[in-house]
Amino acid sequence: MQVSKRSVFPLLLTLTAAAFTSGCDDASDAVRASTPQLKTDLALTDPAYYINLGRELQQSRKYDEALAVYRKAIILDMENADAYNGMAEVLTSQRRTEEAIAAYRCAIDINPKNAVAYSGLGNALADRKRLEEAIAAYRRSIDANPQQMNAYTGLGNVFAQQKRIPEAIASYQQALNAPEKTETAQAIAFVGLGRALQTQGRIDEALNLFRKATEVAPEYTWAHIFLGHALANQSQFDQAIAAYQAVLKQPNERKGNLGSNHAIARNGLGAVLQRQGKVKDAIAQFEKAVETDLNYEAAHANLQRAKQLSAQLPSLTVKSPI
């Protein structure tokens, strides 16, 4: 199956043990040469079957398997934007952002009005700190489908990074007013809006939004994390501890530049325990945070300070940054 001459964007296709670079025009040959043959006993020639299977594998966090399944869909139909979108989402989950960007661009090349691909592209570009390009991608997504909320949320996140807080708040509010939204997408927008309001000192409103996020999507652990941070800053320690513990009941995962949710929750727990004068318990949590994410500098710093405090004034209640 040969694709039309349609794209100048590169696609980094992940193969068995190494990365292979091809243009979209050459992707058919690259995938065909490097993907195991489909099992003949299945006799499945419908790419939709593999796309649906890929989504199920994504939800189960079986990313390598999902990626292989999306490749099979592409073998069957090189013009299937959904297959490229699925591949890009998996690559994003695997922190292979440049490959994800290329895959999203192939999806857009197939369908220039692909709102989902533009929104995903915006997320990937934002992750690489290419913020103006991300804004352009989100706006293209909104132009393609102004009814869906993800691009508005993405815009809000970028504006917040740029300290354009009024614009961020307006974007989050547009996201929450959009008719097409999932529970998790709502929770993400609630959290974004809450964080923006925090910067304006509107703490009660922010707390309310974080709580709404945990109610709408209890499995969205970042809502619990930001709720825990806000409660700790208000010295509501028992509620903060409960919020962090809710995170630890969910699977450990990384999200973009935020890092590991378990490591951040452990670090937050340690900070609260230290402020309660439970320095040894705090040390144990900081150590677990470091074990979970060796690159988490805040946990390393808090662990060192807690150990110094334990050696000098073990019974003293002091404040520790989250």
C-alpha positions in Angstrom: 0.0 0.0 0.0 1.6 3.2 -1.2 0.6 6.6 0.2 0.1 9.7 -1.8 2.7 12.4 -2.0 1.3 14.5 0.8 3.9 15.4 3.5 7.2 17.0 4.2 7.0 16.3 7.9 9.3 13.6 9.3 7.9 10.6 11.2 10.1 8.9 13.7 8.7 5.3 13.7 9.8 3.3 16.7 10.8 -0.2 15.5 11.9 -3.3 17.3 15.1 -2.1 19.0 16.0 1.2 17.4 14.4 4.4 16.0 14.0 4.7 12.2 13.4 8.0 10.5 11.3 8.3 7.4 9.0 10.8 5.8 5.3 10.1 5.7 5.7 9.2 2.0 8.1 6.4 3.0 6.4 5.3 6.2 4.5 2.5 4.5 7.7 0.8 3.4 9.4 1.4 6.7 6.6 0.0 8.8 6.1 -3.0 6.4 9.8 -3.9 6.6 10.1 -3.6 10.3 6.8 -4.9 11.8 6.1 -8.6 12.3 3.6 -10.1 9.9 0.0 -10.2 11.1 -1.2 -13.5 12.3 -2.9 -15.2 9.4 -5.3 -17.1 11.6 -6.9 -13.7 12.6 -7.5 -12.7 9.1 -8.2 -9.2 10.3 -7.9 -6.5 7.7 -9.9 -3.7 9.4 -7.6 -1.0 10.8 -10.4 0.1 13.2 -10.0 -3.2 15.0 -6.4 -2.4 15.8 -7.1 1.2 16.6 -9.7 0.1 19.2 -7.3 -2.5 20.6 -4.6 0.1 20.8 -6.9 2.4 22.9 -7.6 -0.5 25.3 -3.9 -1.2 25.7 -3.3 2.5 26.3 -5.8 2.5 29.1 -4.0 -0.4 30.6 -0.7 1.4 30.3 0.7 -1.3 28.0 2.3 1.2 25.8 4.8 -1.0 23.8 1.9 -3.3 22.9 -0.3 -0.4 21.9 2.4 1.1 19.7 2.8 -2.2 17.9 -0.9 -2.4 17.3 -1.1 1.1 15.9 1.7 0.2 13.5 -0.5 -2.7 12.3 -3.3 -0.3 11.7 -1.0 1.9 9.7 0.1 -1.0 7.5 -3.5 -1.6 6.6 -4.3 2.1 6.0 -1.5 4.6 5.6 -4.2 7.4 5.3 -5.7 6.7 8.7 -5.3 9.8 10.9 -6.7 8.0 14.0 -3.8 5.5 13.9 -1.3 8.2 13.8 -3.1 10.0 16.6 -3.0 6.9 18.7 0.7 6.3 18.0 1.4 10.0 18.9 -0.5 9.6 22.2 1.5 6.5 23.1 4.8 8.2 22.2 3.8 11.1 24.4 3.1 8.7 27.3 6.6 7.2 26.8 8.2 10.7 26.9 9.3 10.4 23.3 8.0 13.9 22.5 9.8 14.6 19.2 8.5 11.4 17.7 5.0 12.3 19.0 5.2 15.7 17.3 6.1 14.1 14.0 3.2 11.6 14.3 0.7 14.3 15.1 1.9 16.2 12.1 1.3 13.2 9.9 -2.2 12.9 11.2 -2.7 16.6 10.4 -1.3 16.2 7.0 -3.9 13.5 6.3 -6.7 15.6 7.8 -5.9 19.4 8.1 -9.0 19.9 10.2 -8.1 17.3 12.8 -8.9 19.0 16.0 -7.6 16.1 18.2 -4.2 16.0 16.4 -3.8 19.8 16.7 -4.6 19.7 20.4 -2.2 16.8 21.0 0.5 18.6 19.0 0.0 21.7 21.2 0.5 19.5 24.3 3.7 18.0 22.9 5.1 21.4 21.8 4.3 22.9 25.2 6.1 20.0 26.8 9.2 21.0 24.8 8.7 24.7 25.9 7.9 25.7 22.3 5.1 27.8 23.7 4.2 30.1 20.8 4.0 27.1 18.4 1.8 25.4 21.0 -0.5 28.4 21.1 -0.8 28.3 17.3 -1.6 24.6 17.4 -4.3 25.0 20.1 -5.9 27.8 18.1 -6.0 25.6 15.0 -7.7 22.9 17.1 -10.3 25.4 18.3 -10.9 26.6 14.8 -11.5 23.0 13.7 -13.8 22.2 16.6 -14.7 25.0 19.0 -17.0 22.6 21.0 -14.3 20.5 22.5 -12.5 21.7 25.7 -8.9 20.2 25.5 -7.4 23.0 23.4 -8.9 25.7 25.6 -7.3 23.9 28.6 -4.0 23.7 26.8 -4.1 27.4 26.0 -4.8 28.1 29.7 -1.7 26.0 30.7 0.5 27.9 28.3 -0.8 31.3 29.3 -0.2 30.3 32.9 3.4 29.4 32.1 3.8 32.8 30.4 2.4 34.5 33.5 -0.6 35.7 31.4 -3.0 34.9 34.3 -6.1 36.7 33.1 -5.9 35.1 29.7 -5.2 31.7 31.4 -8.3 32.1 33.6 -10.5 33.0 30.6 -9.2 30.0 28.7 -10.0 27.6 31.5 -13.4 29.1 31.9 -14.0 28.5 28.1 -12.9 24.9 28.6 -15.4 24.3 31.4 -18.2 25.9 29.3 -17.4 23.7 26.2 -20.1 21.2 25.6 -17.7 18.3 24.7 -15.8 17.2 27.7 -14.9 14.1 29.7 -14.8 13.9 33.5 -11.0 13.8 33.5 -10.8 16.8 31.1 -13.1 18.7 33.5 -10.8 17.8 36.4 -7.7 19.0 34.5 -9.5 22.3 33.7 -10.6 22.7 37.4 -7.0 22.2 38.5 -5.6 24.7 36.0 -8.2 27.3 36.9 -7.5 26.7 40.6 -3.8 27.2 40.2 -4.3 30.4 38.3 -6.6 31.8 41.0 -4.0 30.9 43.6 -1.6 33.3 41.9 -4.1 36.0 42.5 -4.5 35.1 46.2 -8.0 33.7 45.7 -7.3 30.7 47.9 -10.8 29.7 48.9 -11.9 29.6 45.3 -8.9 27.5 44.4 -9.5 25.0 47.2 -13.1 24.7 46.0 -12.0 24.0 42.4 -9.4 21.4 43.5 -12.1 19.6 45.6 -14.4 19.7 42.6 -11.7 18.1 40.5 -11.2 15.2 43.0 -15.0 14.6 43.0 -15.4 14.7 39.3 -12.4 12.4 38.6 -11.1 10.7 41.7 -8.5 8.8 39.7 -6.9 12.1 38.5 -4.1 12.1 41.1 -2.8 15.6 40.2 -6.0 17.1 41.6 -5.3 15.5 45.0 -1.7 16.7 44.8 -2.6 20.3 44.3 -5.4 20.1 46.8 -2.8 18.7 49.3 -0.4 21.5 48.6 -3.1 24.2 49.0 -4.3 22.6 52.3 -0.8 22.4 53.6 -0.2 26.0 52.9 -3.3 26.8 54.9 -2.0 24.6 57.8 -4.9 22.2 57.3 -2.5 19.3 57.9 -4.9 16.4 58.4 -6.8 17.1 55.2 -3.5 17.6 53.3 -2.2 14.2 54.5 -5.5 12.6 53.3 -5.1 14.2 49.9 -1.5 13.0 49.5 -2.5 9.5 50.7 -5.2 9.4 48.0 -2.5 9.8 45.4 -0.6 6.8 46.7 -3.6 4.6 46.3 -3.5 5.2 42.5 -0.7 3.9 40.1 2.5 5.8 40.0 2.8 7.8 36.8 4.7 10.7 35.3 3.0 13.7 33.7 5.1 16.0 31.5 7.3 18.4 33.4 5.4 17.7 36.7 7.2 14.5 37.3 6.2 11.4 39.3 2.9 11.7 41.2 4.0 9.3 43.9 7.3 11.1 44.5 5.5 14.5 44.7 2.9 13.1 47.1 5.6 11.5 49.3 7.5 14.8 49.3 4.3 16.7 50.3 3.6 14.2 53.1 7.2 14.7 54.4 6.8 18.4 54.4 3.5 18.2 56.3 4.9 15.7 58.8 8.0 17.9 59.4 5.8 20.9 60.1 4.0 18.8 62.7 7.3 18.0 64.4 7.4 14.4 63.2 10.9 14.7 61.7 11.7 11.0 61.6 8.5 10.2 59.8 9.2 13.1 57.4 12.6 11.7 56.7 11.0 8.3 55.8 8.7 10.0 53.3 11.5 12.1 51.7 13.5 8.9 51.3 10.7 7.2 49.6 10.2 10.2 47.3 13.9 10.0 46.3 13.6 6.3 45.7 10.6 6.8 43.5 12.3 9.6 41.5 16.0 9.9 41.8 16.0 13.1 39.8 13.5 14.9 42.1 15.7 17.7 43.4 13.2 19.1 45.9 12.9 15.7 47.7 16.7 15.4 47.9 17.0 18.9 49.4 14.2 18.3 51.9 15.7 15.0 52.9 19.1 16.7 53.6 17.5 19.5 55.6 15.4 17.0 57.6 18.4 14.9 58.5 20.3 17.9 59.6 17.3 19.0 61.7 17.0 15.5 63.2 20.6 15.6 64.3 20.4 19.0 65.9 16.8 19.6 67.1 14.8 16.4 66.7 11.8 17.6 68.6 11.5 21.1 67.1 8.5 21.8 64.9 9.6 23.8 61.9 8.3 24.8 58.5 9.5 22.9 55.4 8.7 23.9 51.8 6.7 21.5 49.7 
